[in-house]
């Protein structure tokens, strides 16, 4: 019996990230959102963030006319890249609507 291992699907999207960094200064930075079936959504930023910081991401390539709307995420620090960027895993923020 021949077994074939499938590699997880992975995609990269140009985004604009904004929020407040670890010094409480507002920032806007372009980056790449990496999405992988196994690891979820991740990105690397030049800004350092406080643990669990909330950031907003906006897709820069959108099929819809006009600008895409920003989406809020909580961040989880996962390491530093070889070129010194801070790497974060993103967790969606779920709003309670009563």
N, CA, C and O atoms as CSV, one atom per row, in Angstrom:
chain,resi,resn,atom,element,x,y,z
A,1,UNK,N,N,0.851,-1.173,0.000
A,1,UNK,CA,C,0.000,0.000,0.000
A,1,UNK,C,C,0.893,1.231,0.000
A,1,UNK,O,O,1.819,1.331,0.805
A,2,UNK,N,N,0.621,2.159,-0.891
A,2,UNK,CA,C,1.404,3.365,-1.037
A,2,UNK,C,C,0.724,4.498,-0.300
A,2,UNK,O,O,-0.453,4.782,-0.527
A,3,UNK,N,N,1.461,5.141,0.578
A,3,UNK,CA,C,0.920,6.251,1.365
A,3,UNK,C,C,1.478,7.554,0.821
A,3,UNK,O,O,2.683,7.686,0.606
A,4,UNK,N,N,0.603,8.502,0.603
A,4,UNK,CA,C,1.059,9.814,0.138
A,4,UNK,C,C,0.765,10.837,1.210
A,4,UNK,O,O,-0.372,10.974,1.661
A,5,UNK,N,N,1.783,11.545,1.610
A,5,UNK,CA,C,1.617,12.599,2.612
A,5,UNK,C,C,1.354,13.909,1.885
A,5,UNK,O,O,2.099,14.292,0.984
A,6,UNK,N,N,0.308,14.578,2.277
A,6,UNK,CA,C,-0.006,15.860,1.675
A,6,UNK,C,C,0.560,16.960,2.550
A,6,UNK,O,O,0.415,16.936,3.772
A,7,UNK,N,N,1.205,17.922,1.913
A,7,UNK,CA,C,1.702,19.057,2.679
A,7,UNK,C,C,0.542,20.003,2.943
A,7,UNK,O,O,-0.374,20.105,2.128
A,8,UNK,N,N,0.574,20.701,4.082
A,8,UNK,CA,C,-0.524,21.599,4.400
A,8,UNK,C,C,-0.598,22.756,3.415
A,8,UNK,O,O,0.424,23.233,2.921
A,9,UNK,N,N,-1.805,23.197,3.140
A,9,UNK,CA,C,-2.014,24.331,2.257
A,9,UNK,C,C,-1.533,25.587,2.963
A,9,UNK,O,O,-1.842,25.809,4.133
A,10,UNK,N,N,-0.778,26.403,2.249
A,10,UNK,CA,C,-0.233,27.626,2.813
A,10,UNK,C,C,-0.406,28.750,1.806
A,10,UNK,O,O,-0.215,28.554,0.606
A,11,UNK,N,N,-0.772,29.938,2.302
A,11,UNK,CA,C,-0.967,31.100,1.437
A,11,UNK,C,C,-0.389,32.331,2.111
A,11,UNK,O,O,-0.229,32.369,3.331
A,12,UNK,N,N,-0.078,33.340,1.303
A,12,UNK,CA,C,0.465,34.592,1.805
A,12,UNK,C,C,-0.303,35.748,1.166
A,12,UNK,O,O,-0.576,35.734,-0.034
A,13,UNK,N,N,-0.650,36.753,1.983
A,13,UNK,CA,C,-1.451,37.879,1.504
A,13,UNK,C,C,-0.824,39.188,1.970
A,13,UNK,O,O,-0.442,39.301,3.135
A,14,UNK,N,N,-0.708,40.187,1.082
A,14,UNK,CA,C,-0.206,41.489,1.516
A,14,UNK,C,C,-1.269,42.189,2.379
A,14,UNK,O,O,-2.440,42.260,2.007
A,15,UNK,N,N,-0.835,42.700,3.534
A,15,UNK,CA,C,-1.775,43.341,4.451
A,15,UNK,C,C,-1.168,44.635,4.990
A,15,UNK,O,O,0.029,44.895,4.865
A,16,UNK,N,N,-2.044,45.429,5.590
A,16,UNK,CA,C,-1.640,46.587,6.359
A,16,UNK,C,C,-2.059,46.317,7.792
A,16,UNK,O,O,-3.240,46.095,8.060
A,17,UNK,N,N,-1.110,46.334,8.716
A,17,UNK,CA,C,-1.382,46.101,10.130
A,17,UNK,C,C,-1.319,47.440,10.858
A,17,UNK,O,O,-0.467,48.277,10.559
A,18,UNK,N,N,-2.226,47.639,11.815
A,18,UNK,CA,C,-2.194,48.859,12.618
A,18,UNK,C,C,-2.612,48.533,14.044
A,18,UNK,O,O,-3.306,47.549,14.301
A,19,UNK,N,N,-2.177,49.372,14.948
A,19,UNK,CA,C,-2.511,49.189,16.358
A,19,UNK,C,C,-1.546,49.975,17.215
A,19,UNK,O,O,-0.929,50.928,16.739
A,20,UNK,N,N,-1.405,49.591,18.477
A,20,UNK,CA,C,-0.531,50.275,19.410
A,20,UNK,C,C,0.585,49.317,19.798
A,20,UNK,O,O,0.326,48.182,20.200
A,21,UNK,N,N,1.820,49.774,19.677
A,21,UNK,CA,C,2.963,48.914,19.979
A,21,UNK,C,C,3.236,48.874,21.478
A,21,UNK,O,O,2.449,49.399,22.267
A,22,UNK,N,N,4.341,48.259,21.872
A,22,UNK,CA,C,4.643,48.069,23.289
A,22,UNK,C,C,4.921,49.377,24.022
A,22,UNK,O,O,4.878,49.407,25.252
A,23,UNK,N,N,5.205,50.464,23.292
A,23,UNK,CA,C,5.410,51.780,23.920
A,23,UNK,C,C,4.136,52.620,23.873
A,23,UNK,O,O,4.155,53.807,24.197
A,24,UNK,N,N,3.024,51.994,23.464
A,24,UNK,CA,C,1.718,52.655,23.342
A,24,UNK,C,C,1.700,53.718,22.239
A,24,UNK,O,O,0.906,54.658,22.297
A,25,UNK,N,N,2.565,53.573,21.242
A,25,UNK,CA,C,2.560,54.450,20.075
A,25,UNK,C,C,1.787,53.770,18.960
A,25,UNK,O,O,1.962,52.578,18.708
A,26,UNK,N,N,0.932,54.532,18.295
A,26,UNK,CA,C,0.156,53.988,17.190
A,26,UNK,C,C,1.082,53.747,16.009
A,26,UNK,O,O,1.959,54.564,15.729
A,27,UNK,N,N,0.890,52.616,15.307
A,27,UNK,CA,C,1.712,52.303,14.137
A,27,UNK,C,C,0.829,51.787,13.008
A,27,UNK,O,O,-0.266,51.273,13.234
A,28,UNK,N,N,1.326,51.936,11.811
A,28,UNK,CA,C,0.751,51.329,10.611
A,28,UNK,C,C,1.936,50.732,9.859
A,28,UNK,O,O,2.926,51.415,9.597
A,29,UNK,N,N,1.824,49.458,9.517
A,29,UNK,CA,C,2.949,48.761,8.883
A,29,UNK,C,C,2.431,47.782,7.838
A,29,UNK,O,O,1.441,47.086,8.064
A,30,UNK,N,N,3.101,47.734,6.703
A,30,UNK,CA,C,2.772,46.729,5.682
A,30,UNK,C,C,3.543,45.455,5.975
A,30,UNK,O,O,4.704,45.494,6.382
A,31,UNK,N,N,2.881,44.324,5.761
A,31,UNK,CA,C,3.495,43.030,6.029
A,31,UNK,C,C,2.811,41.979,5.172
A,31,UNK,O,O,1.993,42.303,4.311
A,32,UNK,N,N,3.147,40.733,5.410
A,32,UNK,CA,C,2.515,39.599,4.734
A,32,UNK,C,C,1.813,38.743,5.774
A,32,UNK,O,O,2.422,38.343,6.766
A,33,UNK,N,N,0.553,38.463,5.555
A,33,UNK,CA,C,-0.197,37.537,6.393
A,33,UNK,C,C,0.029,36.147,5.829
A,33,UNK,O,O,-0.259,35.883,4.661
A,34,UNK,N,N,0.545,35.263,6.666
A,34,UNK,CA,C,0.765,33.880,6.250
A,34,UNK,C,C,-0.334,33.028,6.855
A,34,UNK,O,O,-0.573,33.074,8.062
A,35,UNK,N,N,-1.002,32.248,6.014
A,35,UNK,CA,C,-2.062,31.363,6.487
A,35,UNK,C,C,-1.697,29.938,6.126
A,35,UNK,O,O,-1.416,29.626,4.969
A,36,UNK,N,N,-1.707,29.073,7.139
A,36,UNK,CA,C,-1.343,27.681,6.976
A,36,UNK,C,C,-2.392,26.849,7.708
A,36,UNK,O,O,-2.806,27.210,8.810
A,37,UNK,N,N,-2.826,25.742,7.112
A,37,UNK,CA,C,-3.858,24.899,7.734
A,37,UNK,C,C,-3.443,24.391,9.108
A,37,UNK,O,O,-4.291,24.223,9.984
A,38,UNK,N,N,-2.145,24.144,9.310
A,38,UNK,CA,C,-1.677,23.603,10.588
A,38,UNK,C,C,-1.401,24.679,11.633
A,38,UNK,O,O,-1.759,24.510,12.799
A,39,UNK,N,N,-0.770,25.780,11.233
A,39,UNK,CA,C,-0.356,26.794,12.206
A,39,UNK,C,C,-1.301,27.976,12.311
A,39,UNK,O,O,-1.189,28.764,13.250
A,40,UNK,N,N,-2.229,28.123,11.377
A,40,UNK,CA,C,-3.165,29.244,11.410
A,40,UNK,C,C,-2.584,30.482,10.752
A,40,UNK,O,O,-1.758,30.388,9.844
A,41,UNK,N,N,-3.028,31.655,11.224
A,41,UNK,CA,C,-2.602,32.928,10.649
A,41,UNK,C,C,-1.442,33.498,11.454
A,41,UNK,O,O,-1.497,33.572,12.682
A,42,UNK,N,N,-0.387,33.902,10.738
A,42,UNK,CA,C,0.805,34.469,11.379
A,42,UNK,C,C,1.297,35.655,10.562
A,42,UNK,O,O,1.019,35.761,9.368
A,43,UNK,N,N,2.040,36.554,11.233
A,43,UNK,CA,C,2.700,37.635,10.522
A,43,UNK,C,C,3.914,38.076,11.299
A,43,UNK,O,O,4.048,37.773,12.485
A,44,UNK,N,N,4.803,38.795,10.631
A,44,UNK,CA,C,6.003,39.350,11.254
A,44,UNK,C,C,5.936,40.859,11.132
A,44,UNK,O,O,5.574,41.398,10.086
A,45,UNK,N,N,6.294,41.544,12.231
A,45,UNK,CA,C,6.265,43.004,12.280
A,45,UNK,C,C,7.593,43.533,12.787
A,45,UNK,O,O,8.305,42.842,13.516
A,46,UNK,N,N,7.930,44.766,12.400
A,46,UNK,CA,C,9.117,45.408,12.953
A,46,UNK,C,C,8.814,45.971,14.340
A,46,UNK,O,O,9.733,46.197,15.128
A,47,UNK,N,N,7.545,46.199,14.646
A,47,UNK,CA,C,7.138,46.727,15.950
A,47,UNK,C,C,6.974,45.603,16.967
A,47,UNK,O,O,6.488,44.523,16.632
A,48,UNK,N,N,7.376,45.857,18.200
A,48,UNK,CA,C,7.101,44.898,19.263
A,48,UNK,C,C,5.743,45.251,19.870
A,48,UNK,O,O,5.351,46.418,19.911
A,49,UNK,N,N,5.035,44.228,20.337
A,49,UNK,CA,C,3.688,44.419,20.874
A,49,UNK,C,C,3.619,43.884,22.293
A,49,UNK,O,O,4.405,43.016,22.673
A,50,UNK,N,N,2.690,44.396,23.071
A,50,UNK,CA,C,2.451,43.854,24.406
A,50,UNK,C,C,1.779,42.492,24.272
A,50,UNK,O,O,1.100,42.232,23.279
A,51,UNK,N,N,1.963,41.617,25.267
A,51,UNK,CA,C,1.308,40.293,25.206
A,51,UNK,C,C,-0.208,40.430,25.035
A,51,UNK,O,O,-0.857,41.177,25.767
A,52,UNK,N,N,-0.757,39.709,24.070
A,52,UNK,CA,C,-2.195,39.727,23.817
A,52,UNK,C,C,-2.712,40.998,23.182
A,52,UNK,O,O,-3.916,41.252,23.196
A,53,UNK,N,N,-1.817,41.807,22.623
A,53,UNK,CA,C,-2.222,43.076,22.006
A,53,UNK,C,C,-3.258,42.842,20.916
A,53,UNK,O,O,-3.291,41.785,20.285
A,54,UNK,N,N,-4.097,43.843,20.708
A,54,UNK,CA,C,-5.080,43.801,19.639
A,54,UNK,C,C,-4.532,44.634,18.476
A,54,UNK,O,O,-4.090,45.768,18.664
A,55,UNK,N,N,-4.570,44.052,17.273
A,55,UNK,CA,C,-4.181,44.786,16.072
A,55,UNK,C,C,-5.285,44.653,15.038
A,55,UNK,O,O,-6.170,43.805,15.155
A,56,UNK,N,N,-5.217,45.496,14.034
A,56,UNK,CA,C,-6.190,45.479,12.947
A,56,UNK,C,C,-5.464,45.190,11.650
A,56,UNK,O,O,-4.424,45.786,11.367
A,57,UNK,N,N,-6.011,44.273,10.857
A,57,UNK,CA,C,-5.428,43.920,9.567
A,57,UNK,C,C,-6.394,44.276,8.452
A,57,UNK,O,O,-7.601,44.059,8.554
A,58,UNK,N,N,-5.834,44.827,7.387
A,58,UNK,CA,C,-6.617,45.151,6.197
A,58,UNK,C,C,-5.907,44.562,5.001
A,58,UNK,O,O,-4.724,44.822,4.784
A,59,UNK,N,N,-6.628,43.763,4.217
A,59,UNK,CA,C,-6.055,43.196,2.989
A,59,UNK,C,C,-5.756,44.309,2.000
A,59,UNK,O,O,-6.580,45.198,1.784
A,60,UNK,N,N,-4.568,44.255,1.397
A,60,UNK,CA,C,-4.206,45.264,0.403
A,60,UNK,C,C,-4.651,44.868,-0.991
A,60,UNK,O,O,-4.832,45.733,-1.848
A,61,UNK,N,N,-4.831,43.573,-1.236
A,61,UNK,CA,C,-5.367,43.113,-2.516
A,61,UNK,C,C,-6.776,42.619,-2.254
A,61,UNK,O,O,-6.975,41.593,-1.605
A,62,UNK,N,N,-7.718,43.331,-2.746
A,62,UNK,CA,C,-9.109,42.942,-2.520
A,62,UNK,C,C,-9.838,42.901,-3.849
A,62,UNK,O,O,-9.659,43.780,-4.693
A,63,UNK,N,N,-10.653,41.888,-4.031
A,63,UNK,CA,C,-11.443,41.769,-5.264
A,63,UNK,C,C,-12.569,42.794,-5.279
A,63,UNK,O,O,-13.065,43.171,-6.341
A,64,UNK,N,N,-12.969,43.240,-4.088
A,64,UNK,CA,C,-14.058,44.213,-3.992
A,64,UNK,C,C,-13.532,45.613,-4.325
A,64,UNK,O,O,-12.386,45.939,-4.018
A,65,UNK,N,N,-14.371,46.435,-4.952
A,65,UNK,CA,C,-13.935,47.803,-5.241
A,65,UNK,C,C,-13.782,48.595,-3.940
A,65,UNK,O,O,-14.488,48.340,-2.964
A,66,UNK,N,N,-12.862,49.548,-3.936
A,66,UNK,CA,C,-12.627,50.342,-2.735
A,66,UNK,C,C,-11.708,49.614,-1.777
A,66,UNK,O,O,-11.131,48.583,-2.123
A,67,UNK,N,N,-11.572,50.141,-0.589
A,67,UNK,CA,C,-10.677,49.560,0.414
A,67,UNK,C,C,-11.397,48.485,1.214
A,67,UNK,O,O,-12.590,48.602,1.497
A,68,UNK,N,N,-10.667,47.442,1.574
A,68,UNK,CA,C,-11.250,46.404,2.421
A,68,UNK,C,C,-11.322,46.917,3.856
A,68,UNK,O,O,-10.550,47.790,4.251
A,69,UNK,N,N,-12.245,46.373,4.621
A,69,UNK,CA,C,-12.420,46.788,6.007
A,69,UNK,C,C,-11.414,46.079,6.902
A,69,UNK,O,O,-11.107,44.909,6.673
A,70,UNK,N,N,-10.893,46.767,7.925
A,70,UNK,CA,C,-9.953,46.119,8.837
A,70,UNK,C,C,-10.653,45.098,9.729
A,70,UNK,O,O,-11.826,45.253,10.068
A,71,UNK,N,N,-9.909,44.044,10.105
A,71,UNK,CA,C,-10.413,42.990,10.978
A,71,UNK,C,C,-9.513,42.940,12.203
A,71,UNK,O,O,-8.289,42.984,12.078
A,72,UNK,N,N,-10.115,42.849,13.394
A,72,UNK,CA,C,-9.361,42.855,14.650
A,72,UNK,C,C,-8.902,41.446,15.026
A,72,UNK,O,O,-9.630,40.469,14.848
A,73,UNK,N,N,-7.666,41.365,15.555
A,73,UNK,CA,C,-7.085,40.108,16.026
A,73,UNK,C,C,-6.322,40.360,17.321
A,73,UNK,O,O,-5.797,41.452,17.538
A,74,UNK,N,N,-6.264,39.348,18.176
A,74,UNK,CA,C,-5.335,39.338,19.308
A,74,UNK,C,C,-4.058,38.678,18.812
A,74,UNK,O,O,-4.099,37.786,17.965
A,75,UNK,N,N,-2.923,39.123,19.345
A,75,UNK,CA,C,-1.637,38.571,18.930
A,75,UNK,C,C,-1.044,37.674,20.012
A,75,UNK,O,O,-1.267,37.876,21.205
A,76,UNK,N,N,-0.287,36.683,19.563
A,76,UNK,CA,C,0.453,35.792,20.456
A,76,UNK,C,C,1.883,35.740,19.924
A,76,UNK,O,O,2.116,35.263,18.813
A,77,UNK,N,N,2.828,36.222,20.703
A,77,UNK,CA,C,4.233,36.233,20.293
A,77,UNK,C,C,4.726,34.802,20.137
A,77,UNK,O,O,4.518,33.969,21.018
A,78,UNK,N,N,5.390,34.514,18.995
A,78,UNK,CA,C,5.899,33.150,18.786
A,78,UNK,C,C,7.385,33.120,18.468
A,78,UNK,O,O,7.952,32.038,18.316
A,79,UNK,N,N,8.042,34.291,18.360
A,79,UNK,CA,C,9.483,34.280,18.127
A,79,UNK,C,C,9.957,35.476,17.328
A,79,UNK,O,O,9.201,36.397,17.020
A,80,UNK,N,N,11.239,35.425,17.004
A,80,UNK,CA,C,11.882,36.488,16.235
A,80,UNK,C,C,12.435,35.872,14.954
A,80,UNK,O,O,13.026,34.792,14.985
A,81,UNK,N,N,12.246,36.551,13.837
A,81,UNK,CA,C,12.745,36.055,12.554
A,81,UNK,C,C,14.253,36.278,12.472
A,81,UNK,O,O,14.837,36.966,13.309
A,82,UNK,N,N,14.864,35.694,11.465
A,82,UNK,CA,C,16.304,35.826,11.255
A,82,UNK,C,C,16.719,37.283,11.046
A,82,UNK,O,O,17.842,37.662,11.380
A,83,UNK,N,N,15.817,38.100,10.495
A,83,UNK,CA,C,16.156,39.515,10.263
A,83,UNK,C,C,15.650,40.429,11.393
A,83,UNK,O,O,15.608,41.648,11.229
A,84,UNK,N,N,15.267,39.842,12.537
A,84,UNK,CA,C,14.932,40.628,13.725
A,84,UNK,C,C,13.492,41.074,13.866
A,84,UNK,O,O,13.173,41.826,14.787
A,85,UNK,N,N,12.611,40.632,12.978
A,85,UNK,CA,C,11.204,41.003,13.108
A,85,UNK,C,C,10.523,40.155,14.180
A,85,UNK,O,O,10.914,39.012,14.419
A,86,UNK,N,N,9.512,40.717,14.814
A,86,UNK,CA,C,8.714,40.013,15.807
A,86,UNK,C,C,7.666,39.178,15.073
A,86,UNK,O,O,6.961,39.693,14.206
A,87,UNK,N,N,7.559,37.903,15.411
A,87,UNK,CA,C,6.617,37.004,14.736
A,87,UNK,C,C,5.456,36.709,15.682
A,87,UNK,O,O,5.664,36.394,16.854
A,88,UNK,N,N,4.222,36.815,15.158
A,88,UNK,CA,C,3.016,36.643,15.955
A,88,UNK,C,C,2.037,35.688,15.294
A,88,UNK,O,O,1.911,35.664,14.070
A,89,UNK,N,N,1.342,34.899,16.111
A,89,UNK,CA,C,0.192,34.116,15.671
A,89,UNK,C,C,-1.032,34.983,15.968
A,89,UNK,O,O,-1.066,35.692,16.974
A,90,UNK,N,N,-2.019,34.924,15.105
A,90,UNK,CA,C,-3.213,35.762,15.241
A,90,UNK,C,C,-4.424,34.939,15.655
A,90,UNK,O,O,-4.660,33.850,15.130
A,91,UNK,N,N,-5.180,35.466,16.594
A,91,UNK,CA,C,-6.415,34.841,17.059
A,91,UNK,C,C,-7.553,35.815,16.808
A,91,UNK,O,O,-7.472,36.969,17.229
A,92,UNK,N,N,-8.619,35.378,16.128
A,92,UNK,CA,C,-9.727,36.296,15.850
A,92,UNK,C,C,-10.399,36.755,17.138
A,92,UNK,O,O,-10.467,36.020,18.123
A,93,UNK,N,N,-10.889,37.982,17.102
A,93,UNK,CA,C,-11.649,38.517,18.231
A,93,UNK,C,C,-13.114,38.324,17.909
A,93,UNK,O,O,-13.604,38.778,16.874
A,94,UNK,N,N,-13.810,37.643,18.808
A,94,UNK,CA,C,-15.239,37.400,18.618
A,94,UNK,C,C,-16.024,38.382,19.471
A,94,UNK,O,O,-15.882,38.413,20.693
A,95,UNK,N,N,-16.846,39.177,18.821
A,95,UNK,CA,C,-17.646,40.155,19.532
A,95,UNK,C,C,-18.949,39.520,20.006
A,95,UNK,O,O,-19.594,38.768,19.275
A,96,UNK,N,N,-19.317,39.833,21.227
A,96,UNK,CA,C,-20.609,39.388,21.753
A,96,UNK,C,C,-21.664,40.398,21.357
A,96,UNK,O,O,-21.591,41.566,21.740
A,97,UNK,N,N,-22.613,39.966,20.615
A,97,UNK,CA,C,-23.705,40.856,20.191
A,97,UNK,C,C,-24.985,40.415,20.860
A,97,UNK,O,O,-25.558,39.376,20.530
A,98,UNK,N,N,-25.418,41.218,21.797
A,98,UNK,CA,C,-26.652,40.880,22.532
A,98,UNK,C,C,-27.866,41.430,21.849
A,98,UNK,O,O,-28.984,41.241,22.329
